[in-house]
Amino acid sequence: MLRVGPLFSSLVFWLLAAASCLAVRTVVIDAGHGGHDRGGGPGQRIPEKPYTLDVARRLASRLRAEGFRTVLTRHDDSFISLSQRCAIANRERNAIFVSIHFNSAPNKDATGIETYYYSRSSAGLAAAVHRRLVAAARTENRGVRRRAFYVIRRVAGPAILCECGFLTNREEASRITGSASHRQRIADGIAAGIVSRSR
Protein backbone atom coordinates (compact mmCIF):
# COMPACT_ATOMS: atom_id res chain seq x y z
CA MET A 1 0.00 0.00 0.00
CA LEU A 2 1.41 3.36 -1.06
CA ARG A 3 1.59 5.90 1.73
CA VAL A 4 1.76 9.61 0.96
CA GLY A 5 2.52 12.51 3.27
CA PRO A 6 0.33 15.54 3.94
CA LEU A 7 2.45 17.74 1.64
CA PHE A 8 1.87 15.43 -1.32
CA SER A 9 -1.86 15.18 -0.54
CA SER A 10 -2.11 18.96 -0.40
CA LEU A 11 -0.31 19.27 -3.74
CA VAL A 12 -2.69 16.77 -5.37
CA PHE A 13 -5.70 18.68 -3.98
CA TRP A 14 -4.53 22.01 -5.43
CA LEU A 15 -3.65 20.45 -8.78
CA LEU A 16 -7.14 18.95 -9.02
CA ALA A 17 -8.71 22.27 -8.00
CA ALA A 18 -6.71 24.10 -10.66
CA ALA A 19 -7.75 21.59 -13.30
CA SER A 20 -11.42 21.97 -12.39
CA CYS A 21 -11.12 25.75 -12.64
CA LEU A 22 -9.65 25.46 -16.14
CA ALA A 23 -12.56 23.24 -17.22
CA VAL A 24 -15.16 25.92 -16.47
CA ARG A 25 -15.88 27.85 -19.64
CA THR A 26 -19.63 28.45 -19.30
CA VAL A 27 -21.15 31.07 -17.01
CA VAL A 28 -24.88 31.14 -16.29
CA ILE A 29 -25.79 34.74 -15.47
CA ASP A 30 -28.98 35.29 -13.52
CA ALA A 31 -30.50 38.79 -13.61
CA GLY A 32 -32.56 38.89 -10.44
CA HIS A 33 -36.32 39.53 -10.50
CA GLY A 34 -38.23 40.55 -13.68
CA GLY A 35 -41.81 40.83 -14.90
CA HIS A 36 -44.26 41.39 -12.05
CA ASP A 37 -41.39 40.92 -9.57
CA ARG A 38 -39.80 44.36 -9.51
CA GLY A 39 -37.37 43.51 -6.69
CA GLY A 40 -36.55 45.49 -3.58
CA GLY A 41 -38.20 45.81 -0.20
CA PRO A 42 -41.78 46.85 0.58
CA GLY A 43 -42.45 50.40 -0.60
CA GLN A 44 -39.05 50.72 -2.26
CA ARG A 45 -39.17 53.55 -4.79
CA ILE A 46 -36.53 52.27 -7.22
CA PRO A 47 -37.16 48.89 -8.89
CA GLU A 48 -34.30 46.42 -8.92
CA LYS A 49 -35.12 44.43 -12.04
CA PRO A 50 -33.92 46.79 -14.83
CA TYR A 51 -30.51 47.27 -13.26
CA THR A 52 -29.87 43.59 -12.61
CA LEU A 53 -30.64 42.90 -16.29
CA ASP A 54 -28.38 45.72 -17.46
CA VAL A 55 -25.44 44.44 -15.38
CA ALA A 56 -26.13 40.85 -16.49
CA ARG A 57 -25.95 41.86 -20.16
CA ARG A 58 -22.76 43.81 -19.57
CA LEU A 59 -21.23 40.88 -17.70
CA ALA A 60 -22.16 38.48 -20.51
CA SER A 61 -20.51 40.74 -23.08
CA ARG A 62 -17.36 41.08 -20.99
CA LEU A 63 -17.07 37.34 -20.40
CA ARG A 64 -17.64 36.50 -24.07
CA ALA A 65 -14.72 38.81 -24.88
CA GLU A 66 -12.65 36.64 -22.51
CA GLY A 67 -13.64 33.47 -24.37
CA PHE A 68 -16.42 32.24 -22.10
CA ARG A 69 -19.76 30.89 -23.24
CA THR A 70 -22.58 32.70 -21.43
CA VAL A 71 -26.19 31.74 -20.73
CA LEU A 72 -28.66 34.31 -19.35
CA THR A 73 -31.63 33.13 -17.30
CA ARG A 74 -33.63 36.04 -18.72
CA HIS A 75 -33.01 38.33 -21.68
CA ASP A 76 -35.81 40.83 -21.11
CA ASP A 77 -38.35 41.97 -18.52
CA SER A 78 -39.81 38.49 -18.06
CA PHE A 79 -40.70 36.70 -14.86
CA ILE A 80 -38.63 33.54 -14.42
CA SER A 81 -39.33 31.43 -11.34
CA LEU A 82 -36.52 30.48 -8.98
CA SER A 83 -36.87 26.81 -9.92
CA GLN A 84 -36.66 27.69 -13.63
CA ARG A 85 -33.48 29.68 -13.02
CA CYS A 86 -31.90 26.69 -11.29
CA ALA A 87 -33.07 24.33 -14.04
CA ILE A 88 -31.39 26.53 -16.67
CA ALA A 89 -28.13 26.37 -14.71
CA ASN A 90 -28.33 22.65 -14.03
CA ARG A 91 -28.70 21.85 -17.72
CA GLU A 92 -25.19 23.18 -18.31
CA ARG A 93 -22.10 21.06 -17.75
CA ASN A 94 -18.94 22.47 -16.15
CA ALA A 95 -20.63 25.81 -15.55
CA ILE A 96 -20.72 28.37 -12.79
CA PHE A 97 -23.79 30.38 -11.78
CA VAL A 98 -23.77 34.08 -10.86
CA SER A 99 -26.96 35.77 -9.65
CA ILE A 100 -27.00 39.58 -9.88
CA HIS A 101 -28.97 41.63 -7.35
CA PHE A 102 -29.11 45.05 -5.72
CA ASN A 103 -29.75 45.39 -2.01
CA SER A 104 -32.24 47.22 0.19
CA ALA A 105 -32.50 47.97 3.89
CA PRO A 106 -34.71 49.92 6.31
CA ASN A 107 -31.53 51.77 7.32
CA LYS A 108 -31.10 54.28 4.50
CA ASP A 109 -27.43 54.71 5.42
CA ALA A 110 -26.60 51.08 4.56
CA THR A 111 -24.21 50.86 1.61
CA GLY A 112 -21.76 48.48 0.00
CA ILE A 113 -21.27 45.07 -1.58
CA GLU A 114 -22.16 41.62 -0.23
CA THR A 115 -21.43 38.29 -1.93
CA TYR A 116 -23.11 35.03 -0.95
CA TYR A 117 -22.38 31.35 -1.47
CA TYR A 118 -23.84 28.12 -0.12
CA SER A 119 -21.66 25.12 -0.99
CA ARG A 120 -18.02 24.90 0.03
CA SER A 121 -17.10 24.44 -3.62
CA SER A 122 -18.41 27.96 -4.24
CA ALA A 123 -16.44 29.71 -1.48
CA GLY A 124 -13.33 30.39 -3.55
CA LEU A 125 -15.34 31.80 -6.42
CA ALA A 126 -17.30 34.03 -4.03
CA ALA A 127 -14.10 35.38 -2.47
CA ALA A 128 -12.42 36.04 -5.82
CA VAL A 129 -15.44 37.83 -7.30
CA HIS A 130 -16.15 39.79 -4.13
CA ARG A 131 -12.62 41.16 -3.85
CA ARG A 132 -12.63 42.50 -7.40
CA LEU A 133 -16.24 43.68 -7.29
CA VAL A 134 -15.65 45.80 -4.19
CA ALA A 135 -12.53 47.33 -5.75
CA ALA A 136 -14.37 48.06 -9.01
CA ALA A 137 -17.48 49.56 -7.39
CA ARG A 138 -15.37 51.65 -4.97
CA THR A 139 -17.76 51.12 -2.11
CA GLU A 140 -17.95 49.51 1.31
CA ASN A 141 -16.90 45.89 1.74
CA ARG A 142 -19.72 44.14 3.60
CA GLY A 143 -18.10 40.73 3.28
CA VAL A 144 -18.59 37.27 1.85
CA ARG A 145 -21.34 35.31 3.60
CA ARG A 146 -22.75 31.79 3.52
CA ARG A 147 -26.54 31.69 3.13
CA ALA A 148 -29.06 29.12 1.88
CA PHE A 149 -30.71 31.29 -0.78
CA TYR A 150 -32.75 29.09 -3.11
CA VAL A 151 -30.93 29.89 -6.35
CA ILE A 152 -27.47 29.15 -4.96
CA ARG A 153 -28.59 26.20 -2.84
CA ARG A 154 -30.36 24.36 -5.66
CA VAL A 155 -27.72 24.81 -8.37
CA ALA A 156 -25.47 21.77 -8.65
CA GLY A 157 -22.26 23.56 -9.64
CA PRO A 158 -20.42 26.51 -8.09
CA ALA A 159 -22.96 29.27 -7.49
CA ILE A 160 -22.81 32.74 -5.98
CA LEU A 161 -25.15 35.69 -5.48
CA CYS A 162 -23.83 39.26 -5.67
CA GLU A 163 -25.61 42.15 -3.96
CA CYS A 164 -24.06 45.00 -5.93
CA GLY A 165 -25.09 47.99 -3.80
CA PHE A 166 -28.09 49.47 -2.01
CA LEU A 167 -30.93 51.06 -3.94
CA THR A 168 -32.25 52.40 -0.62
CA ASN A 169 -29.14 54.51 -0.11
CA ARG A 170 -29.57 57.80 -1.97
CA GLU A 171 -25.94 58.25 -2.99
CA GLU A 172 -25.36 54.65 -3.99
CA ALA A 173 -28.70 54.43 -5.81
CA SER A 174 -27.78 57.52 -7.80
CA ARG A 175 -24.60 55.82 -9.02
CA ILE A 176 -26.41 52.57 -9.85
CA THR A 177 -29.33 54.13 -11.70
CA GLY A 178 -27.65 57.18 -13.18
CA SER A 179 -24.25 55.94 -14.32
CA ALA A 180 -23.81 53.37 -17.08
CA SER A 181 -20.08 53.49 -16.40
CA HIS A 182 -20.69 52.47 -12.78
CA ARG A 183 -22.79 49.49 -13.88
CA GLN A 184 -20.00 48.60 -16.32
CA ARG A 185 -17.48 48.69 -13.47
CA ILE A 186 -19.70 46.29 -11.52
CA ALA A 187 -19.82 43.92 -14.49
CA ASP A 188 -16.08 44.22 -15.05
CA GLY A 189 -15.37 43.48 -11.39
CA ILE A 190 -17.48 40.32 -11.42
CA ALA A 191 -15.87 39.24 -14.70
CA ALA A 192 -12.37 39.79 -13.34
CA GLY A 193 -13.11 37.54 -10.39
CA ILE A 194 -14.45 34.80 -12.65
CA VAL A 195 -11.47 35.06 -15.00
CA SER A 196 -9.06 34.81 -12.07
CA ARG A 197 -10.64 31.48 -11.06
CA SER A 198 -10.41 30.07 -14.57
CA ARG A 199 -6.65 30.39 -14.87
Protein Blocks (a to p, Z undefined) as FASTA:
>chain_A
ZZddfklmmmmmmmmmmmmmmmpmcdcdddeeeijlngpaehiabdfklmmmmmmmmmmm
mmmmnopacddfbfbdcdddfklmmmmmmmpghiacddddddddfblmbgcjddddfbfm
lmmmmmmmmmmmmmmnopadebjaddfbfklmmpmbdcddddebjfkbmklmmmmmmmmk
lmmmmmmmmmmmmmmmmZZ
